[in-house]
Amino acid sequence: MNDNRHQDGIHPFPAGMQSREIETNGAKIHVRVGGQGPAVVMLHGFGTTGDMWGHLASALIEDHMVVAPDLRGLGLSSKPDGGYDKKNQAADVWGVLDALGVRTIELVTHDIGIMVGFAVAATHPERVSRWVAIDAPLPGIGPWDQITQDPTMWHFGFGGQDMERLVAGRERIYLDRFWNELSVDPKRFDEAKRQHYAALYAQPGAMRASFAQFLAFSQDAADNRMFLAQGKLQMPVLAFGGEATFGPGIGEVVRCVADNVEDAIIPDCGHWITEEQPQATTDLVVDFLRRAR
């Protein structure tokens, strides 16, 4: 079916994008697929879903096969009890790609999607031709210990039944905190998008799964150090973010895990790059992918 069911006017995807549900690795992954050419896989993070990539998909679909899943537990994907470590979620991604018959990919990742993306690239580096990492750190890598001690990162350890009770019915309030505090101008994350995502995050099990994404960070840190012990990634990597959030530091982090890195900062931008500066984000990604080819 055409994938405008849940996001007409929110993040419109180009005509020809279809929705599929792919069962793999103990989860049912909702994925938007369309176009032909080299496959580009787009991984979202917390506070959004694969719906965030509509603008970029429109720019790439003419010469790419675009694959935009919802991560395990988020969006319209199923919400299993466990499996939220990023190494396991990388297996989700590879399961989706195997089901689609895709061998080699270009990877575009934001927020928690970066963490899944690193595991995707580290587990099958021969299948990832280039990687875009946008505005987030990597557990256990570089300045991770300082990041975890920042009091504004309190949500990393927020989870469990009592926290689920606190947020139940107040998902919008909880999410507003991230959309407001991590943007330069909160109005850029507009009301229609807030309502759209808040409804998705209010689904049964969605906040439990969201908390689980963060509660897995200690396991992710151990896995990342193991990946790094096998050697740095060799594919070209573009690392960028908003100047008000993680943009100034992301190059340092990604150079810890990859040898061939260029970095950039988007001015007048916070964390929500596809909402705050969609054209600048799209231009950076499209230029990198086309130039690399």
Backbone as CSV, one residue per row, in Angstrom:
resi,resn,N_x,N_y,N_z,CA_x,CA_y,CA_z,C_x,C_y,C_z
1,MET,0.844,-1.194,0.000,0.000,0.000,0.000,0.875,1.238,0.000
2,ASN,0.338,2.341,-0.479,1.095,3.587,-0.433,1.244,4.031,1.011
3,ASP,2.414,4.586,1.345,2.740,4.843,2.750,2.337,6.243,3.196
4,ASN,1.166,6.692,2.806,0.707,7.990,3.299,-0.377,7.834,4.366
5,ARG,-0.561,6.599,4.845,-1.608,6.338,5.844,-1.480,7.228,7.064
6,HIS,-0.249,7.299,7.585,-0.071,7.895,8.896,0.631,9.246,8.825
7,GLN,0.908,9.728,7.605,1.719,10.924,7.602,1.411,11.868,6.434
8,ASP,0.148,11.911,6.007,-0.224,12.918,5.019,0.075,14.305,5.569
9,GLY,0.895,15.054,4.853,1.196,16.405,5.263,2.170,16.497,6.418
10,ILE,2.617,15.360,6.957,3.547,15.372,8.078,4.973,15.292,7.543
11,HIS,5.296,14.181,6.946,6.582,13.990,6.269,6.255,13.265,4.967
12,PRO,5.651,13.910,4.006,5.159,13.156,2.844,6.281,12.448,2.105
13,PHE,6.102,11.157,1.893,7.044,10.378,1.105,6.669,10.497,-0.363
14,PRO,7.631,10.272,-1.242,7.324,10.344,-2.680,6.361,9.249,-3.099
15,ALA,5.615,9.516,-4.158,4.751,8.487,-4.733,5.606,7.279,-5.099
16,GLY,5.055,6.113,-4.914,5.809,4.904,-5.225,6.429,4.251,-4.011
17,MET,6.470,4.944,-2.871,6.919,4.300,-1.640,5.794,3.404,-1.117
18,GLN,6.138,2.201,-0.764,5.166,1.235,-0.263,5.499,0.855,1.177
19,SER,4.486,0.460,1.939,4.680,-0.062,3.290,4.715,-1.575,3.256
20,ARG,5.632,-2.144,4.022,5.678,-3.600,4.189,5.909,-3.937,5.648
21,GLU,5.455,-5.099,6.064,5.748,-5.631,7.393,6.596,-6.878,7.175
22,ILE,7.807,-6.864,7.712,8.731,-7.981,7.509,9.038,-8.620,8.855
23,GLU,8.736,-9.919,8.966,9.017,-10.643,10.206,10.434,-11.175,10.158
24,THR,11.218,-10.809,11.177,12.609,-11.241,11.231,13.122,-11.135,12.655
25,ASN,13.944,-12.072,13.078,14.677,-11.954,14.342,13.745,-11.721,15.538
26,GLY,12.555,-12.314,15.500,11.642,-12.199,16.625,10.859,-10.902,16.687
27,ALA,10.850,-10.145,15.599,10.097,-8.886,15.547,9.430,-8.752,14.189
28,LYS,8.417,-7.909,14.145,7.791,-7.537,12.872,8.171,-6.093,12.605
29,ILE,8.954,-5.866,11.566,9.502,-4.543,11.275,8.684,-3.885,10.163
30,HIS,8.154,-2.703,10.478,7.442,-1.891,9.494,8.475,-1.117,8.687
31,VAL,8.385,-1.211,7.361,9.398,-0.569,6.511,8.740,0.066,5.302
32,ARG,9.231,1.245,4.932,8.807,1.924,3.714,9.868,1.658,2.656
33,VAL,9.432,1.227,1.472,10.357,0.840,0.406,9.896,1.444,-0.909
34,GLY,10.844,1.934,-1.707,10.492,2.432,-3.034,11.724,2.782,-3.835
35,GLY,11.553,2.876,-5.146,12.641,3.289,-6.021,13.527,2.143,-6.447
36,GLN,14.458,2.464,-7.351,15.400,1.481,-7.874,16.788,2.100,-7.927
37,GLY,17.785,1.232,-7.820,19.167,1.701,-7.821,19.864,1.239,-6.564
38,PRO,21.022,1.840,-6.242,21.701,1.474,-4.995,20.768,1.679,-3.809
39,ALA,20.800,0.754,-2.869,19.904,0.837,-1.719,20.468,1.799,-0.683
40,VAL,19.621,2.716,-0.221,19.976,3.593,0.897,19.016,3.282,2.039
41,VAL,19.575,2.938,3.194,18.799,2.568,4.376,18.857,3.716,5.368
42,MET,17.689,4.180,5.821,17.591,5.332,6.709,17.063,4.869,8.066
43,LEU,17.841,5.116,9.114,17.479,4.676,10.459,17.246,5.883,11.361
44,HIS,16.041,5.960,11.916,15.633,7.065,12.793,16.076,6.796,14.226
45,GLY,15.732,7.700,15.130,16.018,7.514,16.544,14.794,7.732,17.408
46,PHE,15.045,8.044,18.695,13.958,8.276,19.640,13.299,9.629,19.368
47,GLY,11.969,9.668,19.531,11.233,10.911,19.334,10.678,11.094,17.940
48,THR,11.086,10.222,17.025,10.529,10.203,15.672,10.328,8.733,15.285
49,THR,10.032,8.497,14.016,9.994,7.152,13.441,10.597,7.270,12.043
50,GLY,10.523,6.202,11.272,10.982,6.281,9.886,10.278,7.360,9.090
51,ASP,9.156,7.885,9.613,8.444,8.973,8.927,9.296,10.227,8.773
52,MET,10.367,10.372,9.575,11.169,11.599,9.519,11.886,11.788,8.189
53,TRP,12.012,10.716,7.391,12.894,10.753,6.229,12.202,11.129,4.926
54,GLY,10.945,11.592,4.965,10.218,11.855,3.722,10.929,12.812,2.784
55,HIS,11.441,13.920,3.314,12.103,14.934,2.479,13.333,14.351,1.794
56,LEU,14.154,13.622,2.544,15.359,13.024,1.985,15.014,11.921,0.988
57,ALA,13.989,11.132,1.296,13.575,10.076,0.368,13.165,10.666,-0.978
58,SER,12.478,11.812,-0.938,12.050,12.452,-2.186,13.239,12.867,-3.036
59,ALA,14.341,13.247,-2.374,15.535,13.683,-3.106,16.345,12.513,-3.654
60,LEU,16.192,11.330,-3.072,17.040,10.192,-3.445,16.339,9.143,-4.295
61,ILE,14.992,9.156,-4.325,14.287,8.020,-4.913,14.488,7.921,-6.426
62,GLU,14.860,9.009,-7.084,15.048,8.940,-8.543,16.170,7.998,-8.927
63,ASP,17.192,7.876,-8.066,18.315,7.003,-8.430,18.718,6.055,-7.298
64,HIS,17.829,5.827,-6.350,18.090,4.904,-5.253,16.871,4.029,-4.975
65,MET,17.112,2.882,-4.404,16.082,2.143,-3.689,16.130,2.638,-2.245
66,VAL,15.049,3.230,-1.786,14.986,3.816,-0.444,14.321,2.822,0.504
67,VAL,14.977,2.557,1.642,14.469,1.627,2.653,14.465,2.363,3.993
68,ALA,13.270,2.598,4.553,13.153,3.366,5.803,12.324,2.584,6.806
69,PRO,12.976,1.777,7.658,12.228,1.009,8.653,11.927,1.822,9.904
70,ASP,10.952,1.348,10.673,10.789,1.756,12.066,11.596,0.773,12.908
71,LEU,12.423,1.280,13.813,13.183,0.399,14.683,12.246,-0.476,15.524
72,ARG,12.762,-1.613,15.922,12.065,-2.505,16.854,11.464,-1.694,18.008
73,GLY,10.172,-1.916,18.269,9.516,-1.272,19.400,8.973,0.112,19.131
74,LEU,9.329,0.706,17.995,8.950,2.094,17.726,8.090,2.175,16.471
75,GLY,7.347,3.272,16.343,6.512,3.462,15.166,5.502,2.350,15.011
76,LEU,5.447,1.785,13.815,4.491,0.715,13.526,5.135,-0.669,13.563
77,SER,6.391,-0.747,14.017,7.012,-2.056,14.228,6.483,-2.677,15.521
78,SER,6.654,-3.992,15.649,6.174,-4.681,16.855,7.024,-4.295,18.062
79,LYS,6.505,-4.597,19.236,7.122,-4.146,20.482,7.453,-5.340,21.375
80,PRO,8.471,-6.116,20.978,8.832,-7.296,21.771,9.316,-6.906,23.169
81,ASP,9.339,-7.892,24.056,9.774,-7.629,25.426,11.247,-7.245,25.486
82,GLY,12.073,-7.799,24.607,13.514,-7.570,24.689,14.142,-7.405,23.327
83,GLY,15.475,-7.464,23.323,16.220,-7.381,22.065,16.576,-5.979,21.645
84,TYR,16.633,-5.018,22.596,16.842,-3.618,22.230,18.311,-3.194,22.238
85,ASP,19.218,-4.145,22.521,20.626,-3.816,22.294,20.824,-3.587,20.800
86,LYS,21.757,-2.717,20.465,21.872,-2.256,19.086,22.452,-3.330,18.165
87,LYS,23.260,-4.228,18.730,23.758,-5.349,17.927,22.603,-6.226,17.462
88,ASN,21.635,-6.471,18.341,20.464,-7.264,17.947,19.596,-6.507,16.951
89,GLN,19.481,-5.195,17.129,18.692,-4.412,16.173,19.379,-4.336,14.809
90,ALA,20.705,-4.418,14.799,21.399,-4.528,13.512,20.988,-5.817,12.802
91,ALA,20.794,-6.885,13.581,20.305,-8.137,12.983,18.897,-7.961,12.431
92,ASP,18.064,-7.135,13.091,16.751,-6.794,12.528,16.913,-6.179,11.139
93,VAL,17.827,-5.210,11.046,18.030,-4.490,9.780,18.508,-5.444,8.691
94,TRP,19.493,-6.272,9.028,19.984,-7.206,8.006,18.907,-8.219,7.616
95,GLY,18.055,-8.596,8.563,16.957,-9.496,8.227,15.985,-8.869,7.246
96,VAL,15.675,-7.578,7.462,14.817,-6.841,6.529,15.465,-6.794,5.148
97,LEU,16.750,-6.474,5.102,17.438,-6.338,3.818,17.535,-7.674,3.089
98,ASP,17.781,-8.739,3.842,17.810,-10.068,3.208,16.442,-10.413,2.630
99,ALA,15.367,-10.052,3.365,14.012,-10.315,2.869,13.720,-9.516,1.603
100,LEU,14.324,-8.339,1.487,14.137,-7.489,0.305,15.107,-7.841,-0.822
101,GLY,16.028,-8.757,-0.570,17.007,-9.141,-1.582,18.094,-8.108,-1.799
102,VAL,18.373,-7.313,-0.768,19.373,-6.252,-0.880,20.698,-6.736,-0.305
103,ARG,21.767,-6.590,-1.063,23.074,-7.051,-0.623,23.901,-5.909,-0.004
104,THR,24.077,-4.827,-0.766,24.959,-3.736,-0.345,24.141,-2.477,-0.121
105,ILE,24.507,-1.708,0.898,23.720,-0.521,1.242,24.593,0.699,1.486
106,GLU,23.973,1.865,1.299,24.427,3.120,1.865,23.539,3.362,3.084
107,LEU,24.101,3.935,4.137,23.428,4.000,5.422,23.338,5.445,5.883
108,VAL,22.116,5.883,6.235,21.888,7.235,6.754,21.204,7.087,8.108
109,THR,21.797,7.662,9.165,21.346,7.349,10.516,21.295,8.599,11.391
110,HIS,20.300,8.657,12.278,20.130,9.796,13.184,19.839,9.285,14.593
111,ASP,20.433,9.945,15.607,20.097,9.667,17.004,20.373,8.184,17.315
112,ILE,19.453,7.463,17.920,19.687,6.046,18.222,19.953,5.257,16.945
113,GLY,19.426,5.748,15.812,19.758,5.119,14.538,21.250,5.062,14.265
114,ILE,22.025,6.045,14.750,23.492,6.009,14.620,24.054,4.775,15.321
115,MET,23.525,4.500,16.502,24.042,3.396,17.315,23.722,2.061,16.659
116,VAL,22.497,1.944,16.129,22.154,0.750,15.356,23.000,0.704,14.087
117,GLY,23.179,1.852,13.459,23.947,1.915,12.217,25.387,1.473,12.385
118,PHE,26.021,1.876,13.497,27.394,1.427,13.729,27.436,-0.094,13.844
119,ALA,26.456,-0.672,14.556,26.413,-2.129,14.664,26.140,-2.787,13.312
120,VAL,25.292,-2.158,12.494,25.044,-2.652,11.133,26.356,-2.696,10.344
121,ALA,27.094,-1.584,10.386,28.342,-1.493,9.615,29.432,-2.387,10.189
122,ALA,29.466,-2.529,11.513,30.528,-3.314,12.133,30.317,-4.812,11.976
123,THR,29.049,-5.238,11.906,28.782,-6.674,11.772,28.951,-7.148,10.331
124,HIS,28.688,-6.270,9.351,28.880,-6.632,7.933,29.487,-5.463,7.165
125,PRO,30.742,-5.110,7.475,31.336,-3.944,6.807,31.433,-4.104,5.286
126,GLU,31.508,-5.346,4.824,31.605,-5.583,3.379,30.303,-5.262,2.658
127,ARG,29.219,-5.091,3.403,27.922,-4.811,2.784,27.507,-3.348,2.919
128,VAL,28.330,-2.514,3.559,28.015,-1.090,3.740,29.046,-0.263,2.964
129,SER,28.583,0.429,1.937,29.520,1.161,1.079,29.851,2.543,1.612
130,ARG,28.909,3.160,2.350,29.178,4.456,2.998,28.136,4.678,4.084
131,TRP,28.481,5.548,5.021,27.644,5.729,6.214,27.552,7.212,6.541
132,VAL,26.331,7.672,6.799,26.089,9.036,7.278,25.606,8.934,8.722
133,ALA,26.324,9.601,9.642,26.015,9.559,11.078,25.636,10.966,11.528
134,ILE,24.397,11.128,12.043,23.864,12.466,12.306,23.508,12.656,13.780
135,ASP,24.234,13.540,14.464,23.866,14.155,15.746,23.571,13.188,16.891
136,ALA,24.510,12.297,17.171,24.400,11.478,18.385,25.755,10.847,18.688
137,PRO,25.995,10.514,19.947,27.218,9.811,20.319,27.077,8.303,20.145
138,LEU,28.151,7.583,20.457,28.137,6.118,20.421,28.466,5.585,21.813
139,PRO,27.633,4.720,22.374,27.905,4.184,23.711,29.300,3.559,23.808
140,GLY,30.024,3.945,24.864,31.324,3.359,25.137,32.475,3.909,24.324
141,ILE,32.192,4.860,23.432,33.201,5.350,22.494,33.542,6.817,22.790
142,GLY,34.830,7.154,22.723,35.253,8.556,22.872,34.797,9.155,24.191
143,PRO,34.110,10.309,24.136,33.734,11.015,25.369,32.472,10.482,26.042
144,TRP,32.159,9.210,25.847,30.901,8.655,26.343,30.722,8.847,27.844
145,ASP,31.782,8.630,28.626,31.636,8.727,30.085,31.223,10.134,30.503
146,GLN,31.809,11.158,29.867,31.413,12.538,30.193,29.962,12.794,29.790
147,ILE,29.560,12.250,28.647,28.189,12.448,28.175,27.194,11.847,29.166
148,THR,27.481,10.658,29.659,26.545,10.003,30.575,26.462,10.723,31.918
149,GLN,27.477,11.511,32.268,27.462,12.248,33.534,26.775,13.610,33.418
150,ASP,26.401,14.004,32.202,25.707,15.272,31.991,24.291,15.141,32.559
151,PRO,23.900,16.013,33.502,22.567,15.860,34.124,21.415,15.984,33.130
152,THR,21.631,16.628,31.984,20.544,16.718,30.998,20.296,15.368,30.314
153,MET,21.181,14.404,30.526,21.021,13.072,29.936,20.344,12.104,30.908
154,TRP,19.572,12.637,31.875,18.931,11.792,32.889,18.057,10.700,32.277
155,HIS,17.545,10.934,31.086,16.633,9.960,30.478,17.348,8.658,30.094
156,PHE,18.692,8.653,30.053,19.405,7.420,29.717,19.047,6.300,30.690
157,GLY,18.835,6.635,31.965,18.542,5.613,32.962,17.088,5.557,33.395
158,PHE,16.231,6.234,32.635,14.817,6.356,32.996,14.051,5.198,32.381
159,GLY,13.520,4.309,33.217,12.779,3.176,32.687,12.336,2.266,33.806
160,GLY,11.469,1.333,33.482,10.911,0.439,34.482,9.426,0.706,34.676
161,GLN,8.780,-0.153,35.423,7.316,-0.097,35.524,6.822,1.218,36.121
162,ASP,7.501,1.735,37.138,7.025,2.979,37.746,7.180,4.154,36.790
163,MET,8.292,4.182,36.027,8.476,5.238,35.044,7.437,5.118,33.927
164,GLU,7.105,3.891,33.555,6.056,3.699,32.554,4.725,4.251,33.068
165,ARG,4.440,4.039,34.350,3.201,4.571,34.942,3.214,6.091,34.958
166,LEU,4.370,6.679,35.256,4.471,8.138,35.277,4.146,8.753,33.919
167,VAL,4.601,8.093,32.854,4.481,8.668,31.509,3.169,8.255,30.829
168,ALA,2.558,7.171,31.285,1.336,6.677,30.630,0.265,7.772,30.588
169,GLY,-0.251,8.033,29.389,-1.245,9.081,29.209,-0.641,10.474,29.134
170,ARG,0.683,10.573,29.364,1.379,11.865,29.312,2.543,11.802,28.311
171,GLU,2.408,10.928,27.329,3.497,10.741,26.364,3.869,12.056,25.681
172,ARG,2.847,12.850,25.362,3.111,14.113,24.677,3.968,15.046,25.544
173,ILE,3.671,15.106,26.845,4.455,15.957,27.741,5.908,15.488,27.767
174,TYR,6.107,14.187,27.875,7.461,13.627,27.921,8.214,13.942,26.628
175,LEU,7.567,13.742,25.489,8.211,13.976,24.203,8.475,15.457,23.956
176,ASP,7.550,16.328,24.404,7.756,17.768,24.225,9.083,18.206,24.836
177,ARG,9.453,17.594,25.951,10.723,17.964,26.588,11.889,17.808,25.602
178,PHE,11.917,16.723,24.851,13.002,16.475,23.894,12.891,17.408,22.687
179,TRP,11.685,17.527,22.149,11.512,18.383,20.972,11.823,19.842,21.299
180,ASN,11.489,20.294,22.507,11.723,21.690,22.888,13.176,21.953,23.254
181,GLU,13.729,21.115,24.126,15.063,21.396,24.651,16.173,21.104,23.649
182,LEU,15.917,20.218,22.697,16.971,19.835,21.757,16.809,20.506,20.394
183,SER,16.042,21.583,20.338,15.914,22.343,19.091,16.308,23.796,19.346
184,VAL,16.763,24.481,18.301,17.075,25.909,18.415,15.790,26.710,18.561
185,ASP,14.791,26.357,17.753,13.492,27.016,17.794,12.418,25.930,17.839
186,PRO,11.799,25.689,19.008,10.837,24.592,19.131,9.688,24.667,18.131
187,LYS,9.387,25.860,17.614,8.268,25.975,16.660,8.550,25.228,15.366
188,ARG,9.820,24.972,15.087,10.143,24.243,13.858,9.679,22.792,13.924
189,PHE,9.554,22.260,15.137,8.946,20.925,15.289,7.469,21.193,15.510
190,ASP,6.715,21.241,14.422,5.395,21.864,14.470,4.346,20.969,15.131
191,GLU,3.194,21.546,15.382,2.151,20.877,16.154,1.651,19.615,15.462
192,ALA,1.513,19.650,14.141,1.028,18.457,13.436,1.984,17.281,13.631
193,LYS,3.289,17.553,13.551,4.271,16.481,13.746,4.246,15.984,15.190
194,ARG,4.107,16.906,16.134,4.061,16.503,17.542,2.869,15.575,17.798
195,GLN,1.723,15.928,17.249,0.545,15.079,17.442,0.740,13.712,16.784
196,HIS,1.320,13.730,15.594,1.567,12.492,14.852,2.463,11.540,15.650
197,TYR,3.609,12.050,16.099,4.543,11.186,16.818,4.033,10.820,18.202
198,ALA,3.387,11.753,18.891,2.869,11.445,20.231,1.866,10.292,20.162
199,ALA,1.041,10.256,19.111,0.085,9.153,18.964,0.802,7.822,18.766
200,LEU,1.875,7.833,17.975,2.622,6.600,17.755,3.302,6.131,19.044
201,TYR,3.828,7.082,19.818,4.516,6.724,21.061,3.546,6.395,22.190
202,ALA,2.273,6.710,22.003,1.263,6.351,23.011,0.691,4.950,22.777
203,GLN,1.102,4.267,21.720,0.626,2.904,21.486,1.066,1.988,22.638
204,PRO,0.299,0.940,22.906,0.689,0.011,23.976,2.104,-0.529,23.763
205,GLY,2.926,-0.412,24.791,4.290,-0.943,24.738,5.317,-0.020,24.143
206,ALA,4.884,1.088,23.537,5.841,1.938,22.827,6.797,2.663,23.774
207,MET,6.291,3.184,24.890,7.197,3.864,25.803,8.103,2.872,26.523
208,ARG,7.594,1.693,26.845,8.463,0.661,27.423,9.615,0.363,26.472
209,ALA,9.300,0.223,25.179,10.336,-0.037,24.183,11.285,1.150,24.059
210,SER,10.749,2.361,24.145,11.598,3.555,24.063,12.604,3.574,25.208
211,PHE,12.117,3.321,26.425,13.026,3.279,27.566,14.075,2.180,27.368
212,ALA,13.643,1.058,26.806,14.560,-0.069,26.610,15.695,0.282,25.661
213,GLN,15.425,1.164,24.686,16.490,1.595,23.773,17.648,2.227,24.555
214,PHE,17.307,3.031,25.567,18.328,3.704,26.373,18.914,2.777,27.435
215,LEU,18.073,1.944,28.039,18.545,1.062,29.102,19.539,0.022,28.587
216,ALA,19.579,-0.177,27.280,20.539,-1.124,26.686,21.922,-0.519,26.480
217,PHE,22.109,0.755,26.813,23.369,1.427,26.489,24.596,0.746,27.103
218,SER,24.484,0.198,28.315,25.665,-0.444,28.896,26.070,-1.673,28.077
219,GLN,25.080,-2.440,27.616,25.387,-3.569,26.738,25.937,-3.068,25.403
220,ASP,25.352,-1.994,24.879,25.842,-1.430,23.620,27.297,-0.987,23.747
221,ALA,27.637,-0.381,24.893,29.013,0.077,25.100,29.980,-1.102,25.057
222,ALA,29.615,-2.200,25.707,30.465,-3.392,25.689,30.593,-3.938,24.268
223,ASP,29.467,-3.986,23.546,29.501,-4.485,22.162,30.344,-3.576,21.279
224,ASN,30.206,-2.256,21.454,30.961,-1.320,20.623,32.460,-1.456,20.845
225,ARG,32.853,-1.661,22.095,34.285,-1.852,22.352,34.778,-3.144,21.700
226,MET,33.917,-4.148,21.656,34.274,-5.395,20.982,34.397,-5.171,19.466
227,PHE,33.444,-4.432,18.911,33.538,-4.110,17.476,34.845,-3.381,17.177
228,LEU,35.170,-2.407,18.023,36.352,-1.584,17.783,37.629,-2.414,17.869
229,ALA,37.629,-3.428,18.724,38.797,-4.296,18.853,39.080,-5.055,17.557
230,GLN,38.058,-5.172,16.706,38.237,-5.863,15.425,38.806,-4.936,14.347
231,GLY,38.943,-3.652,14.673,39.496,-2.689,13.726,38.474,-1.648,13.320
232,LYS,38.978,-0.495,12.882,38.088,0.598,12.499,37.409,0.328,11.159
233,LEU,36.255,0.953,10.975,35.554,0.880,9.693,36.373,1.600,8.623
234,GLN,36.281,1.093,7.396,37.069,1.657,6.294,36.228,2.377,5.243
235,MET,34.901,2.191,5.254,34.070,2.862,4.249,34.044,4.373,4.524
236,PRO,33.773,5.208,3.504,33.652,6.657,3.743,32.478,6.953,4.682
237,VAL,32.705,7.880,5.610,31.684,8.268,6.568,31.545,9.786,6.579
238,LEU,30.294,10.258,6.561,29.995,11.670,6.779,29.335,11.791,8.150
239,ALA,29.933,12.594,9.030,29.401,12.806,10.370,29.010,14.275,10.500
240,PHE,27.745,14.532,10.842,27.343,15.921,11.035,26.199,16.026,12.022
241,GLY,25.940,17.252,12.456,24.840,17.494,13.372,24.575,18.976,13.486
242,GLY,23.626,19.331,14.350,23.286,20.724,14.569,24.331,21.421,15.410
243,GLU,24.556,22.704,15.118,25.594,23.422,15.862,25.226,23.578,17.337
244,ALA,23.924,23.534,17.664,23.497,23.738,19.047,23.470,22.446,19.849
245,THR,23.655,21.300,19.191,23.587,20.029,19.906,24.875,19.251,19.702
246,PHE,24.854,18.132,18.976,26.032,17.269,18.945,26.919,17.493,17.728
247,GLY,26.539,18.427,16.865,27.339,18.665,15.675,28.807,18.935,15.938
248,PRO,29.136,19.810,16.892,30.552,20.123,17.120,31.390,18.943,17.612
249,GLY,30.767,17.899,18.153,31.535,16.788,18.707,31.459,15.492,17.944
250,ILE,30.582,15.440,16.927,30.339,14.131,16.321,31.525,13.626,15.508
251,GLY,32.282,14.551,14.909,33.454,14.122,14.151,34.449,13.387,15.032
252,GLU,34.674,13.919,16.225,35.602,13.286,17.172,35.155,11.872,17.515
253,VAL,33.858,11.694,17.755,33.340,10.376,18.120,33.488,9.396,16.959
254,VAL,33.059,9.802,15.773,33.054,8.858,14.649,34.478,8.517,14.214
255,ARG,35.422,9.440,14.385,36.815,9.111,14.051,37.393,8.055,14.982
256,CYS,36.766,7.852,16.129,37.199,6.758,17.012,36.899,5.389,16.415
257,VAL,35.914,5.317,15.506,35.489,4.010,14.986,35.675,3.863,13.480
258,ALA,36.072,4.934,12.791,36.216,4.883,11.330,37.413,5.706,10.899
259,ASP,38.081,5.261,9.851,39.298,5.924,9.377,39.049,7.002,8.333
260,ASN,37.948,6.887,7.592,37.725,7.756,6.438,36.507,8.640,6.712
261,VAL,36.700,9.704,7.499,35.588,10.504,8.021,35.715,11.956,7.588
262,GLU,34.622,12.514,7.085,34.519,13.970,6.956,33.373,14.428,7.831
263,ASP,33.488,15.646,8.373,32.429,16.104,9.261,31.954,17.491,8.867
264,ALA,30.772,17.846,9.371,30.147,19.121,9.046,29.223,19.509,10.192
265,ILE,28.894,20.792,10.250,27.964,21.311,11.243,26.887,22.092,10.506
266,ILE,25.617,21.871,10.862,24.525,22.652,10.279,24.256,23.850,11.190
267,PRO,24.456,25.080,10.684,24.215,26.263,11.516,22.726,26.436,11.836
268,ASP,22.457,27.151,12.920,21.082,27.472,13.312,20.228,26.213,13.372
269,CYS,20.770,25.192,14.024,20.091,23.900,14.046,20.420,23.175,15.336
270,GLY,19.411,22.485,15.870,19.611,21.607,17.003,19.627,20.165,16.555
271,HIS,19.029,19.313,17.361,19.092,17.871,17.132,18.147,17.397,16.036
272,TRP,17.012,18.092,15.868,15.947,17.585,14.986,16.180,18.085,13.569
273,ILE,17.224,17.576,12.947,17.760,18.154,11.719,16.764,18.134,10.562
274,THR,15.938,17.078,10.459,15.004,17.026,9.321,13.799,17.930,9.540
275,GLU,13.557,18.357,10.766,12.498,19.328,11.038,13.030,20.755,11.006
276,GLU,14.229,20.954,11.563,14.767,22.306,11.713,15.408,22.823,10.425
277,GLN,16.163,21.982,9.755,16.866,22.396,8.536,16.799,21.273,7.493
278,PRO,15.585,20.984,6.989,15.447,19.842,6.084,16.254,19.976,4.800
279,GLN,16.311,21.200,4.235,17.038,21.336,2.974,18.540,21.211,3.165
280,ALA,19.067,21.825,4.209,20.506,21.726,4.474,20.899,20.273,4.756
281,THR,20.057,19.573,5.504,20.317,18.156,5.790,20.322,17.344,4.507
282,THR,19.290,17.542,3.695,19.182,16.800,2.442,20.357,17.096,1.520
283,ASP,20.744,18.370,1.405,21.864,18.736,0.530,23.148,18.037,0.956
284,LEU,23.428,18.021,2.260,24.643,17.365,2.751,24.648,15.879,2.419
285,VAL,23.535,15.216,2.680,23.480,13.772,2.468,23.549,13.435,0.981
286,VAL,22.751,14.115,0.177,22.718,13.819,-1.255,24.088,14.068,-1.882
287,ASP,24.731,15.178,-1.517,26.053,15.479,-2.067,27.057,14.391,-1.688
288,PHE,27.043,13.973,-0.439,27.991,12.954,0.007,27.766,11.630,-0.728
289,LEU,26.522,11.184,-0.832,26.255,9.907,-1.474,26.595,9.947,-2.961
290,ARG,26.266,11.039,-3.630,26.522,11.119,-5.076,28.011,11.329,-5.371
291,ARG,28.666,12.132,-4.526,30.094,12.387,-4.702,30.902,11.116,-4.481
292,ALA,30.493,10.358,-3.479,31.220,9.138,-3.151,31.140,8.129,-4.278
293,ARG,30.064,8.197,-5.047,29.946,7.282,-6.174,30.775,7.753,-7.357
